């Protein structure tokens, strides 16, 4: 599924998509979404890993449709459930729509999802839109924000198809923003780091492509013309460069002398510079270095960093998604009735069986969770007969007021 080309009638925003075969789809993705800058950045392993970890971690957190009734917070049945938990549109899973939106925001700063509604106003599909080339407009007369998305057509005139959406028609997510409107992605924030590491990677390729040899100067006492210089250079390169020629012995005649020049990899601290890039990407994205296969690899330390990553680094984007999707997908009446969406980050905080069991035991003994709520977190059915709905608390704990009351009564 992708933006249509040669489309003449575009009254319904949903018609800007067409069905295409897999090969055509990926070809168009490369043409329209994966621009040169992304292709360059993704060749750097820490950047590719950071993108995968950030998008997959959040996208794999399932939605919970909940309602606040007084002091109670209940998970409820809603017509949005299949769209949010199973199939967001005819061609994409709910996971994939979230991942695409997060991915577009990761690179370009902002990710967009079109909310397709039926005649009754109900949401029928959620369709991600490409962020590259999207433009924002503000109508001063109405005070409305509009977003424009453009696709080229296959017509001889090479016309461009443009479709505008009001802000209420889009779910908008920003990777980072300083004004609340303009999103800033990794390509904006970390472009110098990406560029420097790209140069280092290209240097590495050249270094080994030339037999791990540095460049140099071939000297001679003779006065050579340009053609003679070219012939000597080509002859020397054919013998000395390339992996197949590594460590060969050069024989120079006619008084020729080779003088190497440039820095070795050790002198340039090449390895250290690549490790520095991992640290830089970790700082820009907030992803722990160990998740990028760098830094301390202690199980206990990494487990704590994983917890810190979920509860601190991802708390902000999770809150942004929850607030945006709740506000745009529920009606005003449903919001007034306490309806809201929540991402279940507990699926990423389960840890090992021992740690999970200890956590659940504390939650049950403090009366925070019931047995059925714990079983739901483990994707298990409730206890029969409603036995798991009751809350338990250790008898060693009681209200301070109760202790005072018992003392006054001689207890």
PLY file of the C-alpha trace (Angstrom):
ply
format ascii 1.0
element vertex 411
property float x
property float y
property float z
element edge 410
property int vertex1
property int vertex2
end_header
0.00 0.00 0.00
1.40 3.38 -0.97
0.51 6.82 -2.30
-1.24 6.60 -5.65
0.27 8.03 -8.79
-1.85 9.43 -11.59
-4.87 9.84 -9.31
-7.50 12.21 -10.72
-10.25 12.11 -8.11
-9.00 12.70 -4.59
-12.09 13.66 -2.63
-11.58 10.96 -0.02
-8.15 11.11 1.69
-8.16 7.33 1.99
-8.05 7.01 -1.82
-4.50 8.33 -1.95
-3.40 4.76 -1.26
-3.19 1.91 -3.74
-2.40 -1.80 -3.57
0.90 -2.79 -5.15
3.16 -5.84 -5.24
6.01 -6.25 -2.73
8.78 -5.33 -5.18
7.03 -2.12 -6.26
6.28 -1.24 -2.65
9.90 -1.40 -1.53
11.03 0.44 -4.64
8.66 3.31 -3.82
9.65 3.25 -0.16
13.27 3.75 -1.20
12.25 6.55 -3.56
9.93 8.49 -1.25
10.72 7.66 2.36
14.28 6.38 2.63
16.11 9.39 1.29
19.86 9.57 0.90
20.39 10.90 4.42
18.51 7.99 6.01
20.30 5.47 3.83
23.61 6.95 4.96
22.65 7.05 8.64
21.31 3.49 8.72
24.65 2.17 7.48
26.03 3.13 10.89
25.27 0.22 13.21
24.65 2.26 16.41
22.13 4.46 14.57
20.33 1.48 13.04
20.25 -0.26 16.43
18.95 2.87 18.20
16.16 3.22 15.61
15.14 -0.42 15.94
15.20 -0.44 19.76
13.31 2.86 20.15
10.53 2.05 17.69
10.12 -1.65 18.48
10.05 -1.14 22.26
7.21 1.39 22.21
5.30 -0.13 19.29
5.20 -3.54 20.98
3.46 -2.10 24.06
-0.24 -2.98 23.65
-3.00 -0.42 24.07
-5.40 -0.69 26.99
-8.78 1.04 26.65
-9.69 2.25 30.09
-12.29 4.34 31.87
-12.08 6.23 35.12
-15.25 5.86 37.18
-14.85 7.74 40.41
-11.80 6.20 42.06
-11.97 3.10 39.86
-9.95 2.62 36.68
-11.43 -0.16 34.59
-10.49 -1.75 31.28
-13.59 -1.62 29.09
-14.83 -3.02 25.78
-14.88 -0.50 22.93
-15.33 -0.59 19.16
-11.76 0.75 18.79
-10.31 -2.39 20.34
-9.76 -4.37 17.06
-8.21 -1.29 15.39
-5.84 -0.54 18.27
-4.96 -4.11 19.21
-5.17 -6.16 16.03
-5.58 -4.51 12.61
-5.24 -0.76 12.17
-6.15 -0.86 8.48
-6.67 -3.44 5.75
-2.96 -3.86 5.13
-1.22 -3.14 8.44
-1.23 -4.47 11.97
-1.70 -2.15 14.93
1.97 -2.69 15.81
3.16 -1.66 12.34
1.18 1.60 12.28
2.68 2.65 15.61
6.16 1.61 14.46
5.92 3.60 11.20
4.76 6.72 13.04
7.58 6.39 15.57
10.09 5.67 12.80
9.11 8.74 10.78
9.40 10.86 13.91
12.75 9.29 14.81
14.24 10.39 11.47
12.28 13.48 10.43
11.06 14.74 13.80
7.31 14.20 13.29
5.19 11.14 12.53
1.64 11.33 11.15
-1.27 8.86 11.14
-4.45 9.68 9.22
-7.71 8.96 11.10
-10.20 7.61 8.59
-13.77 7.89 9.81
-17.05 6.48 8.57
-20.23 8.46 7.86
-21.26 8.09 11.49
-17.98 9.70 12.63
-16.55 6.48 14.02
-12.92 5.59 13.35
-12.65 2.86 10.73
-8.91 2.82 9.93
-5.61 4.34 11.00
-3.24 4.99 8.06
0.37 6.23 8.50
1.56 9.01 6.20
5.12 9.72 4.98
6.63 12.66 6.85
9.24 13.58 4.26
8.08 16.68 2.40
5.09 17.30 4.68
4.33 20.98 5.25
2.38 22.80 7.94
0.09 25.79 7.30
-1.85 28.04 9.66
-5.12 29.64 8.56
-5.23 32.96 10.39
-8.86 33.51 9.41
-10.16 30.33 11.03
-7.28 29.64 13.42
-6.94 26.13 11.95
-3.70 24.23 11.40
-3.38 22.31 8.11
-0.86 19.74 6.99
-0.03 19.12 3.34
1.27 15.84 1.89
2.52 15.63 -1.69
3.03 12.69 -4.10
4.30 12.78 -7.67
2.17 11.29 -10.45
3.17 9.19 -13.48
1.45 11.54 -15.89
3.53 12.99 -18.76
3.23 16.44 -17.18
4.71 15.04 -13.96
1.95 16.65 -11.92
2.08 16.54 -8.16
-0.82 15.26 -6.12
-1.40 17.27 -2.96
-3.80 16.52 -0.14
-4.36 18.65 2.95
-5.49 17.40 6.33
-6.71 19.39 9.29
-4.97 18.75 12.59
-8.04 16.95 13.93
-7.67 14.33 11.17
-4.14 13.37 12.17
-2.47 11.64 15.07
0.79 13.58 15.45
3.89 12.43 17.32
7.10 14.46 17.70
10.44 12.89 18.58
11.65 16.20 20.02
10.25 19.72 19.84
11.20 23.12 21.19
7.99 24.98 20.27
5.31 22.27 20.35
4.80 22.43 16.57
8.09 21.71 14.82
9.45 18.22 15.32
13.17 17.51 15.40
14.49 14.05 14.63
17.84 12.33 14.86
18.89 13.65 11.44
18.51 17.18 12.85
19.99 16.57 16.29
22.86 14.23 15.49
23.80 15.12 11.91
27.41 16.14 12.75
27.99 12.88 14.64
26.47 10.83 11.84
28.52 12.69 9.24
31.80 12.22 11.14
31.20 8.50 11.69
30.26 8.12 8.02
33.62 9.62 7.07
35.33 7.21 9.48
33.48 4.27 7.97
34.42 5.32 4.45
38.03 5.72 5.58
37.88 2.19 6.95
36.59 0.88 3.61
39.32 2.69 1.69
41.95 1.54 4.17
41.21 -2.14 3.70
40.31 -1.84 0.01
43.85 -0.58 -0.52
45.42 -3.50 1.30
45.46 -1.71 4.67
48.13 0.61 3.35
48.34 4.35 3.73
48.98 6.70 0.82
52.41 7.99 -0.10
54.65 9.74 -2.62
56.75 8.14 -5.36
59.88 10.27 -5.84
62.31 10.43 -8.75
65.19 12.71 -9.69
64.07 12.77 -13.31
61.96 15.57 -14.77
58.73 13.81 -15.83
55.85 15.08 -17.92
52.20 14.55 -16.93
51.83 11.38 -19.01
54.90 9.78 -17.42
53.64 10.66 -13.95
50.28 9.09 -14.71
51.86 5.89 -15.99
54.08 5.52 -12.91
51.13 6.17 -10.55
48.92 3.61 -12.29
51.71 1.03 -12.40
52.46 1.45 -8.69
48.76 1.34 -7.69
48.15 -1.82 -9.72
50.95 -3.51 -7.81
50.51 -2.11 -4.28
46.79 -1.54 -3.70
43.94 -3.95 -3.10
43.64 -6.85 -0.65
45.09 -9.30 -3.18
48.26 -7.22 -3.28
48.65 -6.76 0.46
52.18 -7.41 1.79
53.70 -7.81 -1.70
57.24 -6.61 -2.23
57.66 -3.57 -4.48
60.64 -3.33 -6.83
61.38 0.25 -7.90
63.84 1.11 -10.67
65.16 4.24 -12.34
65.87 5.85 -8.97
62.24 5.77 -7.83
61.66 6.07 -4.08
58.39 5.56 -2.17
57.70 7.67 0.93
54.51 6.83 2.91
52.42 9.68 4.27
49.30 10.10 6.38
48.30 8.71 9.78
47.93 5.08 10.67
44.70 3.85 12.21
46.38 3.68 15.62
47.63 7.26 15.34
44.19 8.45 14.30
42.64 6.48 17.23
40.16 5.03 14.81
38.63 2.45 17.14
38.19 4.99 19.93
36.40 7.36 17.56
33.88 4.66 16.61
33.21 3.94 20.29
32.69 7.66 20.84
29.97 7.59 18.15
28.10 4.89 20.08
28.22 7.07 23.20
26.99 10.08 21.23
24.03 8.20 19.73
23.20 6.84 23.20
23.08 10.41 24.54
20.96 11.71 21.66
18.40 8.89 21.90
18.56 8.07 25.62
19.16 4.39 24.86
21.65 2.75 27.27
25.02 1.95 25.71
24.78 -1.73 26.59
21.68 -1.98 24.36
23.85 -0.68 21.52
26.35 -3.46 22.31
28.78 -1.11 23.99
29.76 -0.19 27.54
29.42 -2.29 30.69
27.93 -5.73 30.12
26.98 -6.69 33.68
23.64 -8.51 33.95
22.62 -6.80 37.19
23.65 -3.36 35.94
21.99 -3.89 32.56
18.74 -5.01 34.20
18.67 -1.76 36.18
19.44 0.25 33.04
16.59 -1.51 31.23
14.23 -0.48 34.02
15.57 3.08 33.90
15.20 3.14 30.09
11.52 2.19 30.26
10.48 4.27 33.27
12.49 7.42 32.49
13.51 7.69 28.83
10.30 6.25 27.36
7.96 7.88 29.88
7.78 11.11 27.83
7.02 9.58 24.39
4.56 7.15 25.97
2.73 10.03 27.67
2.68 11.97 24.38
1.17 9.01 22.50
-1.40 8.31 25.20
-2.59 11.92 25.38
-2.64 12.50 21.61
-4.37 9.26 20.68
-6.90 9.54 23.54
-7.81 13.12 22.63
-8.16 12.46 18.88
-9.82 9.01 18.88
-12.46 9.43 21.59
-15.45 11.73 21.28
-15.95 14.66 23.64
-18.68 12.68 25.40
-16.39 9.68 25.88
-13.60 11.87 27.25
-16.06 13.48 29.66
-17.07 9.97 30.76
-13.47 9.22 31.74
-12.34 7.20 28.68
-8.61 7.15 27.98
-5.89 5.04 26.34
-2.89 3.63 28.14
0.13 1.75 26.81
0.92 -1.32 28.90
4.63 -0.85 29.60
4.48 -3.76 32.08
5.11 -6.16 29.17
8.65 -4.69 29.03
9.21 -4.70 32.79
8.58 -8.35 33.51
12.24 -9.22 33.99
13.14 -12.75 35.05
10.68 -15.07 36.81
12.16 -14.56 40.27
12.09 -10.76 40.10
8.60 -10.81 38.62
7.29 -13.13 41.34
8.77 -10.93 44.08
7.22 -7.83 42.51
3.76 -9.42 42.29
4.02 -10.70 45.85
4.74 -7.19 47.15
1.90 -5.70 45.12
-0.58 -8.28 46.43
0.60 -8.07 50.06
0.23 -4.26 49.98
-3.24 -4.46 48.45
-2.15 -2.65 45.30
-3.06 -5.45 42.88
-5.58 -8.26 43.08
-4.75 -11.80 41.98
-6.84 -11.39 38.85
-4.97 -8.20 37.94
-1.67 -10.03 38.32
-2.99 -12.91 36.19
-4.06 -10.42 33.52
-0.51 -9.04 33.40
0.65 -12.62 32.80
-2.01 -13.07 30.08
-3.93 -15.62 32.15
-7.65 -16.02 32.80
-9.22 -14.81 36.10
-9.68 -17.26 38.96
-13.08 -19.01 38.81
-15.96 -17.78 40.92
-14.54 -14.27 41.31
-12.02 -15.43 43.92
-9.24 -13.41 42.34
-11.02 -10.06 42.54
-10.46 -9.60 46.26
-7.59 -7.53 47.63
-5.28 -8.85 50.34
-3.11 -7.10 52.91
-0.69 -8.38 55.53
-2.01 -8.23 59.11
1.28 -6.67 60.17
0.08 -3.44 58.55
-2.83 -1.27 59.63
-3.96 2.36 59.65
-2.32 4.65 62.22
-5.78 5.75 63.30
-6.64 2.12 64.06
-3.58 1.76 66.33
-4.59 4.94 68.21
-8.17 3.74 68.52
-7.05 0.34 69.85
-4.72 2.04 72.36
-7.47 4.29 73.69
-9.66 1.21 74.16
-6.96 -0.56 76.13
-5.88 -2.77 73.22
0 1
1 2
2 3
3 4
4 5
5 6
6 7
7 8
8 9
9 10
10 11
11 12
12 13
13 14
14 15
15 16
16 17
17 18
18 19
19 20
20 21
21 22
22 23
23 24
24 25
25 26
26 27
27 28
28 29
29 30
30 31
31 32
32 33
33 34
34 35
35 36
36 37
37 38
38 39
39 40
40 41
41 42
42 43
43 44
44 45
45 46
46 47
47 48
48 49
49 50
50 51
51 52
52 53
53 54
54 55
55 56
56 57
57 58
58 59
59 60
60 61
61 62
62 63
63 64
64 65
65 66
66 67
67 68
68 69
69 70
70 71
71 72
72 73
73 74
74 75
75 76
76 77
77 78
78 79
79 80
80 81
81 82
82 83
83 84
84 85
85 86
86 87
87 88
88 89
89 90
90 91
91 92
92 93
93 94
94 95
95 96
96 97
97 98
98 99
99 100
100 101
101 102
102 103
103 104
104 105
105 106
106 107
107 108
108 109
109 110
110 111
111 112
112 113
113 114
114 115
115 116
116 117
117 118
118 119
119 120
120 121
121 122
122 123
123 124
124 125
125 126
126 127
127 128
128 129
129 130
130 131
131 132
132 133
133 134
134 135
135 136
136 137
137 138
138 139
139 140
140 141
141 142
142 143
143 144
144 145
145 146
146 147
147 148
148 149
149 150
150 151
151 152
152 153
153 154
154 155
155 156
156 157
157 158
158 159
159 160
160 161
161 162
162 163
163 164
164 165
165 166
166 167
167 168
168 169
169 170
170 171
171 172
172 173
173 174
174 175
175 176
176 177
177 178
178 179
179 180
180 181
181 182
182 183
183 184
184 185
185 186
186 187
187 188
188 189
189 190
190 191
191 192
192 193
193 194
194 195
195 196
196 197
197 198
198 199
199 200
200 201
201 202
202 203
203 204
204 205
205 206
206 207
207 208
208 209
209 210
210 211
211 212
212 213
213 214
214 215
215 216
216 217
217 218
218 219
219 220
220 221
221 222
222 223
223 224
224 225
225 226
226 227
227 228
228 229
229 230
230 231
231 232
232 233
233 234
234 235
235 236
236 237
237 238
238 239
239 240
240 241
241 242
242 243
243 244
244 245
245 246
246 247
247 248
248 249
249 250
250 251
251 252
252 253
253 254
254 255
255 256
256 257
257 258
258 259
259 260
260 261
261 262
262 263
263 264
264 265
265 266
266 267
267 268
268 269
269 270
270 271
271 272
272 273
273 274
274 275
275 276
276 277
277 278
278 279
279 280
280 281
281 282
282 283
283 284
284 285
285 286
286 287
287 288
288 289
289 290
290 291
291 292
292 293
293 294
294 295
295 296
296 297
297 298
298 299
299 300
300 301
301 302
302 303
303 304
304 305
305 306
306 307
307 308
308 309
309 310
310 311
311 312
312 313
313 314
314 315
315 316
316 317
317 318
318 319
319 320
320 321
321 322
322 323
323 324
324 325
325 326
326 327
327 328
328 329
329 330
330 331
331 332
332 333
333 334
334 335
335 336
336 337
337 338
338 339
339 340
340 341
341 342
342 343
343 344
344 345
345 346
346 347
347 348
348 349
349 350
350 351
351 352
352 353
353 354
354 355
355 356
356 357
357 358
358 359
359 360
360 361
361 362
362 363
363 364
364 365
365 366
366 367
367 368
368 369
369 370
370 371
371 372
372 373
373 374
374 375
375 376
376 377
377 378
378 379
379 380
380 381
381 382
382 383
383 384
384 385
385 386
386 387
387 388
388 389
389 390
390 391
391 392
392 393
393 394
394 395
395 396
396 397
397 398
398 399
399 400
400 401
401 402
402 403
403 404
404 405
405 406
406 407
407 408
408 409
409 410
